[in-house]
């Protein structure tokens, strides 16, 4: 299980209200949510994001409310993985539940810059910055999380 994409970089405490502002929570349509993803912190995000791109952030990514809409909007916008120094715990669990790959890696968050091309090997936890020719080591996913992400979410993994 691998991905490769270009990086969108953010700082500390990116909360669920800037990932998907509350004013758009009157819909459960994932594509509609994705069309407003990150607009309060990065108005050009939805114009610039490409399939398989990667978000890299600092501490406490996904803090705030417990809404599943936040990781769903990120994933549906085309993001294949979020790498951060730390995640809010409920965001972490919600991301796994909907099949969004997330990795904690302080070194990667410190050294990767916006626009860098990055490859991720989820089996080994190796993050490769192709732009800078550097590698960073994250904790690889346990098999049960790989199965959930591969199945595109927890509910789909239970249908096997």
Short mmCIF file of the C-alpha atoms (twelve columns), coordinates in Angstrom:
data_MODEL
# 
_entry.id   MODEL 
# 
loop_
_atom_site.group_PDB 
_atom_site.id 
_atom_site.type_symbol 
_atom_site.label_atom_id 
_atom_site.label_alt_id 
_atom_site.label_comp_id 
_atom_site.label_asym_id 
_atom_site.label_seq_id 
_atom_site.Cartn_x 
_atom_site.Cartn_y 
_atom_site.Cartn_z 
_atom_site.pdbx_PDB_model_num 
ATOM 1   C CA . UNK A 1   0.000   0.000  0.000  1 
ATOM 2   C CA . UNK A 2   1.664   3.213  -1.219 1 
ATOM 3   C CA . UNK A 3   0.889   6.735  -2.338 1 
ATOM 4   C CA . UNK A 4   2.732   9.602  -3.994 1 
ATOM 5   C CA . UNK A 5   1.677   13.220 -4.330 1 
ATOM 6   C CA . UNK A 6   2.463   16.872 -3.812 1 
ATOM 7   C CA . UNK A 7   2.293   18.506 -0.402 1 
ATOM 8   C CA . UNK A 8   -0.080  21.098 0.992  1 
ATOM 9   C CA . UNK A 9   1.551   22.356 4.216  1 
ATOM 10  C CA . UNK A 10  -0.162  23.727 7.332  1 
ATOM 11  C CA . UNK A 11  0.849   24.658 10.878 1 
ATOM 12  C CA . UNK A 12  -0.326  23.821 14.381 1 
ATOM 13  C CA . UNK A 13  -3.889  23.329 15.619 1 
ATOM 14  C CA . UNK A 14  -5.674  23.038 12.277 1 
ATOM 15  C CA . UNK A 15  -9.145  22.439 13.644 1 
ATOM 16  C CA . UNK A 16  -12.162 20.791 12.118 1 
ATOM 17  C CA . UNK A 17  -13.851 24.191 11.726 1 
ATOM 18  C CA . UNK A 18  -11.244 25.273 9.163  1 
ATOM 19  C CA . UNK A 19  -11.045 21.834 7.551  1 
ATOM 20  C CA . UNK A 20  -14.791 22.006 6.840  1 
ATOM 21  C CA . UNK A 21  -16.535 25.115 8.179  1 
ATOM 22  C CA . UNK A 22  -19.728 24.496 10.169 1 
ATOM 23  C CA . UNK A 23  -21.792 26.563 7.716  1 
ATOM 24  C CA . UNK A 24  -21.515 23.653 5.239  1 
ATOM 25  C CA . UNK A 25  -22.560 20.872 7.597  1 
ATOM 26  C CA . UNK A 26  -26.163 20.940 6.395  1 
ATOM 27  C CA . UNK A 27  -25.226 18.349 3.761  1 
ATOM 28  C CA . UNK A 28  -23.966 14.798 3.969  1 
ATOM 29  C CA . UNK A 29  -22.833 14.899 0.315  1 
ATOM 30  C CA . UNK A 30  -19.095 14.188 0.425  1 
ATOM 31  C CA . UNK A 31  -18.428 15.984 -2.884 1 
ATOM 32  C CA . UNK A 32  -20.177 19.121 -1.647 1 
ATOM 33  C CA . UNK A 33  -18.163 19.011 1.589  1 
ATOM 34  C CA . UNK A 34  -14.937 18.543 -0.387 1 
ATOM 35  C CA . UNK A 35  -15.712 21.608 -2.495 1 
ATOM 36  C CA . UNK A 36  -15.337 23.716 0.679  1 
ATOM 37  C CA . UNK A 37  -12.441 21.833 2.248  1 
ATOM 38  C CA . UNK A 38  -9.821  24.078 3.892  1 
ATOM 39  C CA . UNK A 39  -11.352 27.242 2.413  1 
ATOM 40  C CA . UNK A 40  -11.102 29.235 5.661  1 
ATOM 41  C CA . UNK A 41  -7.349  28.555 5.968  1 
ATOM 42  C CA . UNK A 42  -6.407  28.149 2.281  1 
ATOM 43  C CA . UNK A 43  -8.919  29.615 -0.165 1 
ATOM 44  C CA . UNK A 44  -7.109  28.071 -3.148 1 
ATOM 45  C CA . UNK A 45  -6.863  24.537 -1.714 1 
ATOM 46  C CA . UNK A 46  -9.742  23.060 -3.740 1 
ATOM 47  C CA . UNK A 47  -8.432  24.693 -6.925 1 
ATOM 48  C CA . UNK A 48  -4.911  23.359 -6.386 1 
ATOM 49  C CA . UNK A 49  -5.419  19.901 -4.878 1 
ATOM 50  C CA . UNK A 50  -4.802  16.974 -7.207 1 
ATOM 51  C CA . UNK A 51  -5.679  13.293 -6.688 1 
ATOM 52  C CA . UNK A 52  -3.214  11.615 -4.298 1 
ATOM 53  C CA . UNK A 53  -1.839  14.881 -2.903 1 
ATOM 54  C CA . UNK A 54  -0.713  14.870 0.729  1 
ATOM 55  C CA . UNK A 55  -1.340  17.229 3.622  1 
ATOM 56  C CA . UNK A 56  1.546   17.812 6.031  1 
ATOM 57  C CA . UNK A 57  0.949   19.705 9.265  1 
ATOM 58  C CA . UNK A 58  2.435   20.282 12.693 1 
ATOM 59  C CA . UNK A 59  0.871   19.585 16.096 1 
ATOM 60  C CA . UNK A 60  -2.736  18.726 16.933 1 
ATOM 61  C CA . UNK A 61  -4.138  18.410 13.398 1 
ATOM 62  C CA . UNK A 62  -7.911  17.893 13.436 1 
ATOM 63  C CA . UNK A 63  -8.596  19.362 16.865 1 
ATOM 64  C CA . UNK A 64  -12.027 20.788 17.629 1 
ATOM 65  C CA . UNK A 65  -15.284 18.986 17.138 1 
ATOM 66  C CA . UNK A 66  -15.678 15.256 16.653 1 
ATOM 67  C CA . UNK A 67  -17.347 15.556 13.251 1 
ATOM 68  C CA . UNK A 68  -16.488 12.869 10.712 1 
ATOM 69  C CA . UNK A 69  -17.108 15.462 8.017  1 
ATOM 70  C CA . UNK A 70  -13.531 16.770 8.361  1 
ATOM 71  C CA . UNK A 71  -11.588 13.665 7.285  1 
ATOM 72  C CA . UNK A 72  -14.326 12.854 4.762  1 
ATOM 73  C CA . UNK A 73  -13.936 16.286 3.118  1 
ATOM 74  C CA . UNK A 74  -10.142 15.884 3.008  1 
ATOM 75  C CA . UNK A 75  -10.320 12.410 1.482  1 
ATOM 76  C CA . UNK A 76  -13.010 13.311 -1.045 1 
ATOM 77  C CA . UNK A 77  -11.028 16.400 -2.108 1 
ATOM 78  C CA . UNK A 78  -8.323  13.987 -3.303 1 
ATOM 79  C CA . UNK A 79  -5.880  13.838 -0.390 1 
ATOM 80  C CA . UNK A 80  -4.376  10.356 -0.064 1 
ATOM 81  C CA . UNK A 81  -2.593  10.858 3.261  1 
ATOM 82  C CA . UNK A 82  -2.176  13.338 6.088  1 
ATOM 83  C CA . UNK A 83  1.178   13.485 7.864  1 
ATOM 84  C CA . UNK A 84  1.443   15.495 11.079 1 
ATOM 85  C CA . UNK A 85  3.495   15.731 14.247 1 
ATOM 86  C CA . UNK A 86  0.353   14.803 16.204 1 
ATOM 87  C CA . UNK A 87  -3.366  14.407 15.590 1 
ATOM 88  C CA . UNK A 88  -6.341  15.071 17.778 1 
ATOM 89  C CA . UNK A 89  -7.382  11.585 18.901 1 
ATOM 90  C CA . UNK A 90  -10.989 11.743 17.645 1 
ATOM 91  C CA . UNK A 91  -9.789  12.978 14.242 1 
ATOM 92  C CA . UNK A 92  -7.301  10.121 14.139 1 
ATOM 93  C CA . UNK A 93  -10.025 7.546  14.781 1 
ATOM 94  C CA . UNK A 94  -12.506 9.184  12.411 1 
ATOM 95  C CA . UNK A 95  -9.861  9.183  9.670  1 
ATOM 96  C CA . UNK A 96  -9.244  5.456  10.038 1 
ATOM 97  C CA . UNK A 97  -13.002 4.824  10.170 1 
ATOM 98  C CA . UNK A 98  -13.534 6.478  6.779  1 
ATOM 99  C CA . UNK A 99  -10.342 5.078  5.236  1 
ATOM 100 C CA . UNK A 100 -8.119  8.177  5.213  1 
ATOM 101 C CA . UNK A 101 -4.477  7.267  5.777  1 
ATOM 102 C CA . UNK A 102 -2.743  9.343  8.456  1 
ATOM 103 C CA . UNK A 103 0.767   9.121  9.863  1 
ATOM 104 C CA . UNK A 104 2.485   10.814 12.777 1 
ATOM 105 C CA . UNK A 105 6.088   11.779 12.011 1 
ATOM 106 C CA . UNK A 106 7.691   14.815 13.610 1 
ATOM 107 C CA . UNK A 107 10.781  14.787 11.387 1 
ATOM 108 C CA . UNK A 108 8.710   14.665 8.190  1 
ATOM 109 C CA . UNK A 109 6.481   17.489 9.420  1 
ATOM 110 C CA . UNK A 110 9.546   19.602 10.202 1 
ATOM 111 C CA . UNK A 111 11.424  19.003 6.945  1 
ATOM 112 C CA . UNK A 112 8.754   18.667 4.250  1 
ATOM 113 C CA . UNK A 113 7.660   21.912 2.622  1 
ATOM 114 C CA . UNK A 114 4.590   22.875 0.635  1 
ATOM 115 C CA . UNK A 115 4.952   21.787 -2.989 1 
ATOM 116 C CA . UNK A 116 7.425   18.986 -2.254 1 
ATOM 117 C CA . UNK A 117 6.693   15.665 -3.924 1 
ATOM 118 C CA . UNK A 118 6.409   12.913 -1.318 1 
ATOM 119 C CA . UNK A 119 5.968   9.129  -1.495 1 
ATOM 120 C CA . UNK A 120 4.650   7.058  1.401  1 
ATOM 121 C CA . UNK A 121 5.025   3.323  1.947  1 
ATOM 122 C CA . UNK A 122 2.371   2.401  4.497  1 
ATOM 123 C CA . UNK A 123 3.776   -1.109 4.980  1 
ATOM 124 C CA . UNK A 124 7.153   0.154  6.193  1 
ATOM 125 C CA . UNK A 125 6.211   3.648  7.400  1 
ATOM 126 C CA . UNK A 126 8.903   5.171  5.189  1 
ATOM 127 C CA . UNK A 127 8.119   8.655  3.931  1 
ATOM 128 C CA . UNK A 128 10.329  9.749  1.044  1 
ATOM 129 C CA . UNK A 129 10.663  13.383 0.108  1 
ATOM 130 C CA . UNK A 130 11.398  13.005 -3.593 1 
ATOM 131 C CA . UNK A 131 12.078  16.723 -3.966 1 
ATOM 132 C CA . UNK A 132 14.828  16.774 -1.328 1 
ATOM 133 C CA . UNK A 133 15.923  13.130 -1.622 1 
ATOM 134 C CA . UNK A 134 15.332  12.535 2.112  1 
ATOM 135 C CA . UNK A 135 13.549  9.773  3.997  1 
ATOM 136 C CA . UNK A 136 11.757  9.842  7.337  1 
ATOM 137 C CA . UNK A 137 10.472  6.967  9.435  1 
ATOM 138 C CA . UNK A 138 6.898   6.887  10.720 1 
ATOM 139 C CA . UNK A 139 5.331   3.996  12.586 1 
ATOM 140 C CA . UNK A 140 3.861   1.651  9.942  1 
ATOM 141 C CA . UNK A 141 0.196   0.773  10.161 1 
ATOM 142 C CA . UNK A 142 -0.732  -2.458 11.897 1 
ATOM 143 C CA . UNK A 143 -2.400  -4.976 9.599  1 
ATOM 144 C CA . UNK A 144 -5.926  -4.287 10.865 1 
ATOM 145 C CA . UNK A 145 -5.628  -0.562 10.031 1 
ATOM 146 C CA . UNK A 146 -4.172  -1.364 6.594  1 
ATOM 147 C CA . UNK A 147 -7.219  -3.574 5.988  1 
ATOM 148 C CA . UNK A 148 -9.618  -0.769 6.972  1 
ATOM 149 C CA . UNK A 149 -7.885  1.792  4.748  1 
ATOM 150 C CA . UNK A 150 -7.607  -0.654 1.843  1 
ATOM 151 C CA . UNK A 151 -11.344 -1.391 2.169  1 
ATOM 152 C CA . UNK A 152 -12.068 2.367  2.010  1 
ATOM 153 C CA . UNK A 153 -13.282 2.529  5.611  1 
ATOM 154 C CA . UNK A 154 -14.348 0.507  8.619  1 
ATOM 155 C CA . UNK A 155 -17.875 -0.285 7.449  1 
ATOM 156 C CA . UNK A 156 -16.592 -1.566 4.112  1 
ATOM 157 C CA . UNK A 157 -13.994 -3.718 5.877  1 
ATOM 158 C CA . UNK A 158 -16.757 -5.423 7.860  1 
ATOM 159 C CA . UNK A 159 -18.573 -6.475 4.668  1 
ATOM 160 C CA . UNK A 160 -15.856 -8.960 3.737  1 
# 
